[in-house]
Every structure is written in structure tokens, then in C-alpha cells.
Amino acid sequence: MTSDHDLELLALRARVAELEAENGHLRVGLSSRIVIEQAKGVLMARLDLPAEDVFELMRSAARRSRRRLHDLAAEIAISRATPGYISYEIETSLSRRDRPDGCH
């Protein structure tokens, strides 16, 4: 027969396991966010664009290339040249803005 103390101990162990898993997920998320912010800074300096525009370019490029934003950002952060897929997104974005009919 299991005592109340044993049940409480089991519940606490389960809660600790949940919190450890959550902590791990938060650490991964924070690490990913740091890489994304670094890449944004690199592109803001290279392209002289505001943070919102740079993030949208990165997000579009990640979606179009079917890559995770974190992976794309890591590549940008370590490369000396702006990757071609970012240049493509810039050209695509600018051509949409320049259309006289305002179509996207």
C-alpha cells in the first residue's frame, strides 16, 4: 500500500521532471533568439535597413527555402557575405514595392 508521503513524493518528482523539460525548451528558445538577433544586426549593418524589414526578409527567405529561421540566421551570422537567398528576397521585396499598381 502506498502512503500519502509516497504519493506526494511521486507528484513532486513528476513536477521536477516537467520543470526540467520546460527549462530545456526555454534555453533552446533563448539560444535561438540570440542567433536570430545577431543575424538581424549583421544584415542591418550590411543593408542599412531597419530591424523590422531585416526580420521580414529573413523570415521570407526561411519560408521560401523551407529552412528553419534559426538555421538561416546562424548562416548569416557567420558568413562574411550576404547569402544569395537574402539578396533574392531583397530584390523580390523591392520589385513588389515599386509596382505602380501596388500588387504583391
C-alpha positions as CSV (number, residue, x, y, z in Angstrom):
1,M,0.0,0.0,0.0
2,T,1.3,3.4,-1.0
3,S,1.3,6.1,1.7
4,D,0.3,9.7,1.2
5,H,4.0,10.6,1.6
6,D,5.0,8.3,-1.3
7,L,2.3,9.8,-3.5
8,E,3.4,13.3,-2.7
9,L,7.0,12.3,-3.5
10,L,6.0,10.9,-6.8
11,A,4.0,14.0,-7.6
12,L,7.0,16.2,-6.8
13,R,9.3,14.1,-8.9
14,A,6.9,14.4,-11.8
15,R,6.7,18.1,-11.4
16,V,10.5,18.5,-11.2
17,A,10.8,16.5,-14.5
18,E,8.2,18.8,-16.1
19,L,10.1,21.9,-15.0
20,E,13.4,20.5,-16.2
21,A,11.9,19.8,-19.6
22,E,10.4,23.3,-19.7
23,N,13.7,24.8,-18.7
24,G,15.4,22.9,-21.5
25,H,12.9,24.2,-24.1
26,L,13.3,27.8,-22.8
27,R,17.1,27.5,-23.0
28,V,16.9,26.3,-26.7
29,G,14.5,29.2,-27.5
30,L,16.7,31.8,-25.9
31,S,19.7,30.4,-27.7
32,S,17.8,30.5,-31.0
33,R,16.6,34.1,-30.3
34,I,20.2,35.2,-29.7
35,V,21.4,33.9,-33.0
36,I,18.4,35.5,-34.8
37,E,19.2,38.9,-33.2
38,Q,22.9,38.6,-34.2
39,A,21.9,37.9,-37.8
40,K,19.5,40.8,-37.7
41,G,22.3,43.1,-36.5
42,V,24.6,41.8,-39.3
43,L,22.1,42.4,-42.0
44,M,21.0,45.8,-40.6
45,A,24.6,47.0,-40.8
46,R,25.2,45.4,-44.3
47,L,22.0,46.5,-45.9
48,D,21.2,49.7,-44.0
49,L,17.7,48.6,-43.3
50,P,15.6,48.8,-40.1
51,A,15.2,45.7,-37.9
52,E,11.6,45.1,-38.9
53,D,12.5,44.9,-42.6
54,V,15.5,42.7,-42.0
55,F,13.5,40.3,-39.9
56,E,10.8,40.1,-42.6
57,L,13.5,39.4,-45.2
58,M,14.9,36.6,-43.1
59,R,11.5,35.1,-42.4
60,S,10.6,35.2,-46.0
61,A,13.9,33.6,-47.1
62,A,13.5,30.9,-44.5
63,R,9.9,30.1,-45.6
64,R,10.8,30.2,-49.3
65,S,13.8,27.9,-48.8
66,R,12.0,25.7,-46.4
67,R,14.6,26.2,-43.7
68,R,14.3,27.0,-40.0
69,L,14.8,30.6,-39.3
70,H,17.4,29.7,-36.6
71,D,19.5,27.8,-39.2
72,L,19.3,30.6,-41.7
73,A,20.2,33.1,-39.0
74,A,23.2,31.1,-38.0
75,E,24.5,31.0,-41.5
76,I,24.1,34.8,-41.9
77,A,25.8,35.4,-38.6
78,I,29.0,33.5,-39.5
79,S,29.2,34.5,-43.2
80,R,31.2,37.4,-44.5
81,A,28.9,38.0,-47.5
82,T,25.2,38.3,-47.6
83,P,23.8,34.9,-48.7
84,G,22.2,34.8,-52.1
85,Y,18.8,33.9,-50.8
86,I,18.7,37.2,-48.8
87,S,19.7,39.1,-51.9
88,Y,16.9,37.4,-53.7
89,E,14.4,38.4,-51.0
90,I,15.6,42.0,-51.2
91,E,15.2,42.1,-55.0
92,T,11.7,40.4,-54.7
93,S,10.6,42.8,-51.9
94,L,11.8,45.9,-53.7
95,S,10.2,44.9,-57.0
96,R,6.9,44.4,-55.2
97,R,7.2,47.9,-53.6
98,D,8.0,49.5,-56.9
99,R,5.0,48.1,-58.8
100,P,2.7,51.0,-59.8
101,D,-0.5,49.0,-59.1
102,G,0.6,48.2,-55.6
103,C,0.1,44.5,-56.2
104,H,2.2,42.0,-54.1
